[in-house]
Amino acid sequence: MEEQQVINDLEQSQQTLLKWMGELRITTNEEQRNAEDILISARRALKEAQERRMELTRPLDDSKKRIIELFKPYIDRLEQGINTVNKALVSYHEKKRIEVEAARMAALAEEAARFREAQETGEVIELPAIPPAEPVPTTSRAHFGSVSYREDYDIQIVNPNMVPRDLCEPSMVKIRARVKSGITQIPGVSITRKHITTTRTTGERAR
C-alpha cells in the first residue's frame, strides 16, 4: 500500500533519530546540546510526518465531504418527514390518553352526583364499582413492526446561577436523573413534559 510505503520511508530516513531518542542520557552540557539537537530534529520529523499524512488524507476528507453533501438533501427530507410523522403520532396518542382520562373522570363525577342525590332523598342505592379505564397502550403493533410511546422531558438550563449546587456544573446528567425521579421543579431549569417514540422492526433493536 502507498500509505505503508510512506511510513516505511519516513522511519527509514529517521532510524538514527529514533534510536537516539530511545537511548537518551543527559549528564553533561554537551549531552544537553545533543539532546536539544535531537528535540529540534524530532519536531522537524514530526512536522514532516504530519504533512505527509495530510497529503494522503486530504483526498479522503474531500471525498467524505462530497459524499456527505450528496446525501444531505435526501437525509434532510427523511428527518423532516420523521419529525412530522412523529409529532402527528404523539399528538394522536396524547389525544386518546386525554379522552380515556376524561371518560374516567366523567364516570366518577356521575357516580358522585348519584350519591349526593341519594343522600338528599334518603334513597338507598348501590353504587356499582367503576371498572378502571382501559389505558391507552404504550406500544402499538404496526404492519412493519411496533412503535412505543413513552413520556420524557425537554430540559433547558435558563439560568445556571440558580441551579442547586449539587447539580452543578450544571450537570445535565444529574438534572435529568432528578427529573426522572419525579422532581420537575428545579430553580434555573426549564422542564417541559413531552412524549417520544421508539420503533422496532423484527430483528432490530428499538430506535
C-alpha positions in Angstrom: 0.0 0.0 0.0 1.1 3.5 -0.7 0.5 4.7 2.8 2.6 1.9 4.3 5.4 2.7 1.9 5.4 6.3 3.0 5.6 5.3 6.7 8.4 2.9 5.9 10.4 5.6 4.0 9.9 8.1 6.9 11.0 5.6 9.5 14.0 4.5 7.4 15.1 8.1 7.0 14.9 8.7 10.8 16.3 5.5 12.1 19.2 7.2 13.8 17.0 9.8 15.4 14.6 7.2 16.7 17.5 5.2 18.1 19.0 8.3 19.8 15.6 9.2 21.4 15.4 5.7 22.9 18.9 5.9 24.3 18.7 9.5 25.6 21.0 10.4 28.5 21.8 13.9 29.8 24.6 14.3 32.3 26.8 17.0 30.7 26.4 20.2 28.8 27.5 18.5 25.6 24.8 15.9 26.1 22.3 18.6 26.7 23.2 20.2 23.4 23.0 16.8 21.7 19.5 16.3 23.3 18.4 19.8 22.1 19.5 18.8 18.6 17.5 15.6 18.9 14.5 17.6 20.1 14.8 20.0 17.1 15.2 17.1 14.7 12.3 15.2 16.2 10.0 18.1 15.9 11.0 18.7 12.3 10.5 15.0 11.6 7.1 15.1 13.3 6.0 18.1 11.2 7.1 16.2 8.0 5.2 13.1 9.1 2.0 15.2 9.7 2.3 16.9 6.4 2.8 13.6 4.5 -0.2 12.2 6.4 -2.3 15.2 5.4 -1.3 14.7 1.8 -2.7 11.2 2.0 -5.9 12.0 4.0 -6.9 15.2 2.2 -8.4 13.4 -0.8 -10.3 11.2 1.6 -11.5 14.2 3.5 -12.7 15.8 0.2 -14.4 12.5 -0.8 -16.1 12.3 2.7 -17.3 15.9 2.4 -18.6 15.3 -1.1 -20.5 12.2 -0.1 -22.0 13.9 3.0 -23.2 16.8 0.8 -24.6 14.3 -1.7 -26.6 12.5 0.9 -27.7 15.7 2.8 -30.8 16.7 0.8 -32.2 13.1 1.0 -31.4 12.7 4.7 -32.9 16.1 5.5 -36.1 15.2 3.8 -36.2 11.9 5.8 -35.5 13.7 9.1 -38.1 16.4 8.4 -40.7 13.7 7.4 -39.9 11.6 10.5 -40.3 14.7 12.7 -43.7 15.5 11.1 -45.0 11.9 11.4 -43.6 11.6 14.9 -45.4 14.8 16.0 -48.7 13.6 14.5 -48.5 10.2 16.2 -47.6 11.7 19.6 -50.4 14.2 19.3 -52.9 11.5 18.4 -51.6 9.2 21.2 -51.9 12.1 23.8 -55.5 12.9 22.5 -56.5 9.3 23.1 -55.0 9.3 26.6 -56.8 12.5 27.5 -60.1 11.1 26.2 -59.7 8.0 28.4 -58.9 10.1 31.4 -61.8 12.4 30.6 -64.2 9.4 30.4 -62.9 8.1 33.7 -63.4 11.5 35.4 -66.9 11.8 33.9 -67.9 8.4 35.3 -66.6 9.3 38.7 -68.5 12.6 38.6 -71.7 10.8 37.6 -71.5 8.4 40.5 -70.7 11.2 42.9 -73.8 13.1 41.7 -76.0 10.0 42.2 -74.5 9.5 45.6 -75.3 13.1 46.6 -78.8 12.8 45.2 -79.4 9.6 47.2 -78.2 11.4 50.4 -80.7 14.2 49.8 -83.6 11.9 49.1 -82.7 9.2 51.6 -82.8 6.6 48.9 -80.6 3.6 49.4 -78.7 2.9 46.3 -75.9 0.5 45.5 -73.1 2.2 43.6 -71.6 -0.2 41.1 -67.8 -0.4 41.2 -66.4 1.6 38.4 -64.0 -0.6 36.5 -60.7 1.0 35.8 -60.4 2.7 32.5 -58.5 0.7 29.9 -55.3 2.6 29.5 -54.0 3.6 26.1 -51.4 1.0 25.1 -47.8 2.4 25.2 -46.8 0.0 22.4 -48.7 -0.2 19.2 -48.3 -3.0 16.6 -47.9 -1.8 13.1 -47.5 -3.8 9.9 -43.7 -3.5 9.8 -43.0 -3.7 13.5 -44.0 -1.7 16.6 -43.9 1.8 17.9 -43.6 2.5 21.6 -44.7 5.8 23.2 -43.1 7.0 26.4 -43.0 10.1 28.4 -39.9 12.2 28.5 -38.9 15.8 29.3 -37.3 18.6 27.3 -34.8 20.2 29.7 -33.1 23.6 29.1 -30.9 25.4 31.6 -32.1 29.0 31.5 -30.2 30.4 34.5 -27.1 28.4 35.6 -26.6 30.6 38.6 -29.9 29.5 40.1 -29.3 25.7 39.6 -28.7 24.0 43.0 -25.1 23.4 43.8 -25.4 19.6 43.9 -26.5 19.7 40.2 -23.7 21.9 39.0 -21.5 22.4 36.6 -24.7 22.4 35.9 -24.7 18.7 35.1 -27.4 17.7 32.6 -26.9 14.1 33.6 -27.7 14.9 37.3 -30.6 17.2 36.3 -32.1 14.5 34.1 -31.8 11.9 36.8 -33.5 14.2 39.3 -36.3 15.0 36.8 -36.8 11.3 36.2 -37.1 10.7 40.0 -40.2 12.9 39.9 -38.8 16.3 40.7 -39.9 18.6 37.9 -39.4 22.0 39.5 -35.7 23.0 39.6 -34.6 26.6 40.0 -32.9 27.9 36.9 -34.1 25.0 34.7 -36.9 24.9 32.2 -38.6 21.5 32.2 -41.3 20.6 29.7 -43.1 17.3 29.6 -43.1 15.6 26.2 -43.7 12.3 24.6 -41.2 10.5 22.3 -41.5 7.4 20.2 -39.2 4.4 19.6 -39.6 2.0 16.7 -38.7 -1.6 16.4 -38.7 -4.0 13.4 -38.1 -7.7 13.5 -34.6 -8.5 14.4 -33.7 -4.9 15.2 -33.1 -3.0 18.4 -35.5 -0.1 19.3 -34.5 3.2 17.9 
